[in-house]
Amino acid sequence: MFGIIGGTGLDKIEDLIVEKNEAIKTPYGLTSEPLTFGMLGCHKVIFLARHGKNHSIPPHLINYQANIWALHSVGVKNLIGINTVGSIQTKFMPGDFVFPNQIIDYSYCRNNTFFDGIKSPVKHIDFTFPFDNNLLSSFLKVSKLLKLKHHINGVYASVQGPRLESAAEINRYENDGANIVGMTGMPETALAREIGLGYGLICPVANHAAGRGLNKDGVSHEEISINSKKMALNITKLIKGIIESYGN
């Protein structure tokens, strides 16, 4: 069964026929909101808005442990994260999709593991390739069929937030090898790996990063929200196509 975690601009999936909403008790506290169980086409899907109702939870206060644990506990095997990003490379334009295959973690003070030596014994997972190759292949295949402008081999810089980045920070991330930047990729990606979920990121580009391209003079959150909402229909088409074609 597929799980979908929605980010900025995607607090619901329009075509999802909702069967129920259910709060799941976890050893890590409350999820961002109750899980939404429903049907997308002929397939059961579970949806969770990462930032909660009305985008009320900032990136550094999201209970990533509870979210991932809850989705796994109700039978999710493959998980798609929708993570809106700013593009460090100006060839990635607002409205494009980027499918990262690597991630760099710049976040801090987040509960970033299940294996903390308290609730679970310490364990060191392999994280060489953070994202599921089968999901990445499906993202690419369906994007081509839908004729959506997309880019592969993204390197996601996961930053703390909730403020946006300085131009100098963006230069640093590029020097480190990143080409997109967002606030919620970690520890979500690592937690999904720890618990055994197939996990992949779909990254809609909402803006150029600070000091770059269309946003060389600055970035506003209002712009990010507006551009993200404009992409919601294509995101839904992409998700539906992936779920319908996966494994075929």
C-alpha positions as CSV (number, residue, x, y, z in Angstrom):
1,M,0.0,0.0,0.0
2,F,1.2,3.5,-0.8
3,G,1.4,6.4,1.6
4,I,1.7,10.0,0.5
5,I,3.1,12.8,2.7
6,G,2.0,16.2,1.4
7,G,4.1,19.3,1.9
8,T,3.7,23.0,1.2
9,G,0.7,23.6,-1.1
10,L,-0.6,20.0,-0.9
11,D,-2.6,19.5,2.3
12,K,-5.0,17.2,0.4
13,I,-5.3,15.2,-2.8
14,E,-8.3,16.4,-4.8
15,D,-9.0,13.0,-6.5
16,L,-8.8,11.0,-3.2
17,I,-12.1,9.5,-2.2
18,V,-11.8,9.7,1.6
19,E,-13.0,6.6,3.6
20,K,-12.0,7.8,7.1
21,N,-9.6,9.9,9.1
22,E,-8.0,8.2,12.0
23,A,-5.6,9.3,14.7
24,I,-2.9,6.7,15.3
25,K,-1.3,6.3,18.7
26,T,2.5,6.1,18.4
27,P,5.4,5.6,20.9
28,Y,6.6,9.0,19.7
29,G,3.5,11.1,20.3
30,L,1.0,12.6,17.8
31,T,1.3,12.7,14.1
32,S,1.0,16.0,12.3
33,E,-2.7,15.3,11.9
34,P,-4.9,12.1,11.7
35,L,-4.1,9.8,8.8
36,T,-6.5,10.0,5.8
37,F,-7.5,6.6,4.4
38,G,-9.0,6.6,1.0
39,M,-9.1,5.4,-2.6
40,L,-7.1,7.0,-5.5
41,G,-8.6,5.3,-8.6
42,C,-8.7,1.6,-7.7
43,H,-6.0,1.8,-5.1
44,K,-6.0,2.2,-1.4
45,V,-3.8,5.2,-0.3
46,I,-3.0,6.8,3.1
47,F,-2.4,10.5,3.1
48,L,-0.8,12.7,5.7
49,A,-0.2,16.5,5.5
50,R,3.3,17.0,6.9
51,H,2.6,20.5,8.3
52,G,-0.8,19.7,9.8
53,K,-4.0,21.6,9.4
54,N,-3.6,25.0,7.7
55,H,0.2,24.6,7.4
56,S,0.4,25.2,11.2
57,I,3.6,23.2,12.0
58,P,7.0,24.6,11.0
59,P,9.6,22.2,9.5
60,H,11.7,22.0,12.7
61,L,8.8,21.1,14.9
62,I,7.2,18.3,12.8
63,N,7.1,15.0,14.6
64,Y,8.8,13.0,11.9
65,Q,9.2,9.9,14.1
66,A,5.4,9.7,14.8
67,N,4.5,10.4,11.2
68,I,6.7,7.6,9.8
69,W,6.0,5.1,12.5
70,A,2.2,5.6,12.1
71,L,2.2,5.2,8.3
72,H,4.3,2.0,8.7
73,S,2.1,0.6,11.5
74,V,-1.1,0.7,9.3
75,G,0.5,-1.2,6.4
76,V,2.2,1.4,4.2
77,K,5.1,-0.3,2.2
78,N,5.9,2.5,-0.3
79,L,6.0,6.1,0.7
80,I,6.1,9.2,-1.5
81,G,7.1,12.5,0.0
82,I,6.1,15.7,-1.7
83,N,8.7,18.2,-0.8
84,T,8.5,21.7,-2.3
85,V,12.0,23.1,-3.1
86,G,13.9,26.1,-4.2
87,S,16.2,25.5,-7.2
88,I,19.9,26.3,-6.8
89,Q,20.4,25.5,-10.5
90,T,18.5,28.1,-12.6
91,K,17.8,25.6,-15.3
92,F,15.3,24.1,-12.9
93,M,12.3,26.4,-13.3
94,P,9.3,27.0,-11.1
95,G,6.7,24.4,-12.2
96,D,9.3,21.7,-12.9
97,F,9.7,18.5,-10.9
98,V,13.0,17.3,-9.5
99,F,13.6,13.7,-8.3
100,P,16.6,13.6,-6.0
101,N,18.8,10.5,-5.7
102,Q,21.0,12.0,-2.9
103,I,20.5,14.2,0.1
104,I,22.7,16.3,2.4
105,D,21.5,17.1,5.9
106,Y,22.0,20.6,7.4
107,S,19.2,20.3,9.9
108,Y,19.9,20.1,13.7
109,C,18.1,19.4,17.0
110,R,15.5,17.1,15.4
111,N,14.7,13.6,16.6
112,N,16.3,11.9,13.7
113,T,16.4,8.2,14.6
114,F,14.4,5.3,15.9
115,F,17.5,3.6,17.1
116,D,18.4,6.0,19.9
117,G,19.5,3.4,22.5
118,I,16.4,4.2,24.6
119,K,13.2,3.0,22.8
120,S,15.3,0.8,20.5
121,P,18.8,-0.5,20.5
122,V,21.5,1.5,18.6
123,K,21.7,0.5,15.0
124,H,23.7,2.0,12.1
125,I,21.8,1.7,8.8
126,D,23.3,1.9,5.4
127,F,22.4,5.2,3.8
128,T,24.7,5.2,0.7
129,F,21.7,5.5,-1.6
130,P,18.9,7.1,0.4
131,F,16.0,6.7,-2.0
132,D,14.3,3.7,-3.5
133,N,15.4,3.0,-7.0
134,N,12.2,1.3,-8.1
135,L,10.2,4.4,-7.0
136,L,12.7,6.7,-8.8
137,S,12.3,4.7,-12.0
138,S,8.5,5.0,-11.7
139,F,8.7,8.7,-11.2
140,L,10.7,9.1,-14.4
141,K,8.5,6.8,-16.4
142,V,5.2,8.4,-15.5
143,S,6.6,11.9,-15.9
144,K,7.6,11.1,-19.4
145,L,4.1,9.7,-20.2
146,L,2.5,12.8,-18.7
147,K,4.9,15.1,-20.5
148,L,5.8,16.9,-17.3
149,K,9.1,18.8,-17.2
150,H,11.3,16.9,-14.8
151,H,14.9,16.5,-13.8
152,I,16.7,13.5,-12.3
153,N,19.9,13.2,-10.2
154,G,18.8,15.9,-7.8
155,V,20.9,16.5,-4.6
156,Y,18.6,17.8,-1.9
157,A,20.0,20.2,0.7
158,S,17.8,19.7,3.8
159,V,18.0,22.9,5.9
160,Q,16.6,23.8,9.3
161,G,14.1,26.6,8.5
162,P,11.6,28.0,9.0
163,R,13.4,31.1,7.7
164,L,14.5,31.1,4.0
165,E,18.2,30.9,3.2
166,S,20.8,33.6,2.6
167,A,22.5,33.9,-0.8
168,A,25.8,32.9,0.8
169,E,24.2,29.8,2.3
170,I,22.9,28.9,-1.2
171,N,26.4,29.3,-2.5
172,R,27.7,27.0,0.2
173,Y,25.1,24.3,-0.6
174,E,26.0,24.4,-4.3
175,N,29.7,24.1,-3.4
176,D,28.8,21.0,-1.4
177,G,27.1,19.5,-4.4
178,A,23.4,20.3,-3.8
179,N,21.2,21.6,-6.6
180,I,17.8,22.0,-4.7
181,V,17.0,23.1,-1.2
182,G,14.2,22.4,1.2
183,M,13.4,22.0,4.9
184,T,11.7,18.7,5.4
185,G,13.8,16.0,3.6
186,M,15.5,15.0,6.8
187,P,15.0,13.2,9.0
188,E,12.0,11.9,7.1
189,T,14.2,10.1,4.5
190,A,16.4,8.4,7.1
191,L,13.5,7.4,9.3
192,A,11.8,5.8,6.4
193,R,15.0,3.8,5.6
194,E,15.3,2.8,9.3
195,I,11.8,1.4,9.5
196,G,12.0,-0.4,6.1
197,L,9.8,1.7,3.8
198,G,10.5,2.2,0.1
199,Y,10.7,6.0,0.0
200,G,11.1,8.5,-2.7
201,L,10.9,12.3,-3.0
202,I,8.9,14.3,-5.6
203,C,10.2,17.8,-5.4
204,P,8.1,20.5,-7.1
205,V,10.2,23.6,-7.8
206,A,8.4,26.7,-6.4
207,N,11.1,29.2,-6.9
208,H,14.8,29.8,-7.6
209,A,16.9,29.8,-4.4
210,A,18.0,33.0,-2.7
211,G,20.2,35.2,-5.0
212,R,19.6,33.0,-8.0
213,G,17.7,33.5,-11.3
214,L,14.2,34.8,-10.9
215,N,14.8,35.3,-7.2
216,K,18.1,37.0,-7.3
217,D,16.6,39.9,-5.3
218,G,14.8,37.9,-2.7
219,V,12.2,35.2,-2.1
220,S,8.8,35.4,-0.4
221,H,6.9,32.6,1.3
222,E,3.7,33.9,-0.4
223,E,5.3,33.3,-3.8
224,I,6.3,29.7,-2.7
225,S,2.7,29.0,-1.6
226,I,1.1,30.4,-4.8
227,N,3.4,28.5,-7.1
228,S,3.0,25.3,-5.0
229,K,-0.8,25.5,-5.3
230,K,-0.5,26.0,-9.0
231,M,1.3,22.6,-9.3
232,A,-1.2,20.7,-7.2
233,L,-3.1,19.3,-10.2
234,N,0.1,18.0,-11.9
235,I,1.2,16.5,-8.5
236,T,-2.1,14.6,-8.3
237,K,-1.8,13.3,-11.8
238,L,1.8,12.2,-11.2
239,I,1.0,10.4,-7.9
240,K,-2.0,8.7,-9.5
241,G,0.0,7.6,-12.5
242,I,2.8,6.2,-10.3
243,I,0.4,4.2,-8.1
244,E,-1.5,2.8,-11.0
245,S,1.7,1.8,-13.0
246,Y,3.9,0.7,-10.1
247,G,5.1,-2.8,-10.6
248,N,3.6,-3.1,-14.1
